[in-house]
């Protein structure tokens, strides 16, 4: 009886389908990332108010505290204009889950902490500043030159594959 089932084209088709589904599922969801962490500790730019008669210093343009959305997230975010005129996004003390295809975005969307705010960051204007370098630590991302910061009011840790925010900060 078992030999007849094992020789059946339907059994082989089902087995192949199960293997393909398992491979696709592993690729998409990457479940091992629930148990992995990558810590990045870059040197953070210092921002100070210039004293009288001194050259301009790095200036903080906006700050915010990261809050949890789909995944537990904490830390802070700052936009800093450097003396050369470039702008950097600084994530300090970041702690979130690892995940597939995580990005760091500046967006025009408000931060809403309940489930209705998990999927909104790609609804309006956003600027991708880079792939998330690690899910823990201190990280610096250059904001693309020429980016119009007006109206960009939040930073989001965004899972591009599943269109969901892991965490976000309202910038003030």
C-alpha positions as CSV (number, residue, x, y, z in Angstrom):
1,X,0.0,0.0,0.0
2,X,2.8,2.5,1.0
3,X,4.7,1.6,-2.2
4,X,1.7,2.4,-4.3
5,X,1.3,5.8,-2.6
6,X,5.0,6.6,-2.9
7,X,4.8,5.9,-6.7
8,X,1.8,8.0,-7.2
9,X,2.3,11.1,-9.3
10,X,-0.1,13.0,-7.0
11,X,2.1,12.1,-4.0
12,X,5.2,13.3,-5.7
13,X,3.5,16.5,-6.9
14,X,2.3,17.2,-3.3
15,X,5.8,16.6,-1.9
16,X,7.4,19.0,-4.5
17,X,4.7,21.6,-3.8
18,X,5.4,21.4,0.0
19,X,9.1,21.8,-0.6
20,X,8.6,24.8,-2.9
21,X,6.2,26.4,-0.4
22,X,8.7,25.8,2.5
23,X,11.5,27.4,0.5
24,X,9.4,30.4,-0.5
25,X,8.1,30.8,3.0
26,X,11.6,30.7,4.5
27,X,12.8,33.3,1.9
28,X,9.9,35.7,2.5
29,X,9.6,35.5,6.3
30,X,13.2,34.7,7.3
31,X,12.0,33.4,10.7
32,X,15.6,33.0,12.0
33,X,15.8,36.8,12.2
34,X,13.5,36.7,15.2
35,X,16.6,35.3,17.1
36,X,19.4,37.4,15.5
37,X,20.7,40.8,16.4
38,X,23.2,43.1,14.7
39,X,24.7,45.9,16.7
40,X,26.2,48.9,15.0
41,X,28.0,51.7,17.0
42,X,29.1,54.5,14.7
43,X,30.6,57.8,15.9
44,X,27.7,60.3,16.2
45,X,28.1,63.9,15.1
46,X,28.1,66.4,18.0
47,X,25.7,69.4,17.7
48,X,26.4,72.6,19.6
49,X,25.2,76.2,19.5
50,X,28.0,78.4,18.1
51,X,29.6,80.9,20.6
52,X,29.9,84.5,19.5
53,X,32.6,84.9,17.0
54,X,33.1,81.2,16.4
55,X,32.6,79.3,13.2
56,X,29.2,77.7,12.7
57,X,28.7,74.3,14.3
58,X,26.6,71.3,13.6
59,X,22.9,72.1,14.3
60,X,20.1,69.9,15.4
61,X,17.1,70.4,13.1
62,X,14.6,68.0,14.7
63,X,14.5,65.3,17.3
64,X,12.1,62.5,18.2
65,X,11.8,59.4,20.4
66,X,11.3,56.0,18.6
67,X,8.1,54.2,19.6
68,X,6.9,50.6,18.9
69,X,4.7,49.8,16.0
70,X,4.6,46.2,14.7
71,X,7.7,45.3,16.7
72,X,9.1,46.6,20.0
73,X,11.3,49.6,19.2
74,X,13.1,52.2,21.3
75,X,15.8,54.8,20.9
76,X,16.0,58.4,19.5
77,X,16.3,60.1,16.2
78,X,17.9,63.4,15.3
79,X,18.3,65.3,12.1
80,X,21.5,67.3,12.1
81,X,22.8,69.8,9.6
82,X,26.6,69.6,9.5
83,X,28.9,72.6,9.0
84,X,29.4,71.6,5.3
85,X,25.6,71.9,4.8
86,X,24.9,68.2,4.5
87,X,22.2,66.6,6.7
88,X,22.5,63.4,8.6
89,X,19.8,61.3,10.3
90,X,21.1,59.9,13.6
91,X,19.6,56.9,15.3
92,X,20.8,56.7,18.9
93,X,20.3,53.8,21.3
94,X,18.2,51.9,18.7
95,X,16.7,48.7,19.8
96,X,14.3,46.9,17.5
97,X,13.7,43.4,16.0
98,X,15.7,42.2,13.1
99,X,13.7,41.5,10.0
100,X,13.7,41.1,6.2
101,X,14.3,44.1,4.0
102,X,14.4,46.8,6.7
103,X,14.8,50.4,5.6
104,X,15.1,53.8,7.3
105,X,12.7,56.4,5.9
106,X,11.9,60.1,6.4
107,X,8.1,60.5,5.8
108,X,5.3,63.0,5.9
109,X,3.1,60.7,7.8
110,X,2.2,61.2,11.5
111,X,3.2,58.5,14.0
112,X,0.1,56.6,15.3
113,X,1.0,53.9,17.8
114,X,-2.0,51.6,17.4
115,X,-2.4,49.1,14.6
116,X,-3.9,51.7,12.2
117,X,-0.4,53.4,12.1
118,X,1.6,50.4,11.2
119,X,1.1,50.6,7.4
120,X,0.9,54.4,6.6
121,X,4.4,55.4,5.9
122,X,4.3,54.6,2.2
123,X,1.0,56.4,1.8
124,X,2.5,59.9,1.2
125,X,5.9,61.3,0.6
126,X,8.9,59.5,1.9
127,X,12.7,59.6,1.4
128,X,14.7,56.4,1.9
129,X,17.9,57.2,3.6
130,X,19.2,53.7,3.6
131,X,18.9,50.0,4.6
132,X,18.9,49.6,8.4
133,X,22.5,48.8,9.2
134,X,21.7,46.9,12.4
135,X,18.8,46.5,14.7
136,X,20.7,47.8,17.7
137,X,23.1,50.6,18.5
138,X,24.0,54.0,17.2
139,X,23.8,54.7,13.4
140,X,24.3,57.6,11.1
141,X,22.6,57.9,7.7
142,X,23.3,60.7,5.2
143,X,20.2,62.3,3.9
144,X,20.3,62.5,0.1
145,X,21.6,65.9,-1.1
146,X,18.9,68.2,-2.2
147,X,16.2,66.6,-0.1
148,X,13.4,69.0,0.8
149,X,12.9,68.4,4.5
150,X,9.8,70.6,4.7
151,X,6.8,68.4,5.5
152,X,8.9,65.3,6.4
153,X,7.7,64.9,10.0
154,X,8.7,61.4,11.0
155,X,11.3,58.8,10.7
156,X,10.3,55.1,10.3
157,X,12.0,51.8,10.5
158,X,10.1,50.2,7.5
159,X,9.9,46.6,6.4
160,X,9.7,47.1,2.7
161,X,8.9,43.4,2.0
162,X,5.7,43.5,4.1
163,X,4.9,47.2,4.0
164,X,4.9,47.6,7.8
165,X,6.6,49.9,10.2
166,X,8.6,48.3,13.0
167,X,9.0,51.6,14.9
168,X,8.8,55.3,14.2
169,X,9.6,58.7,15.7
170,X,7.7,62.0,15.3
171,X,10.3,64.7,14.5
172,X,9.9,68.0,16.3
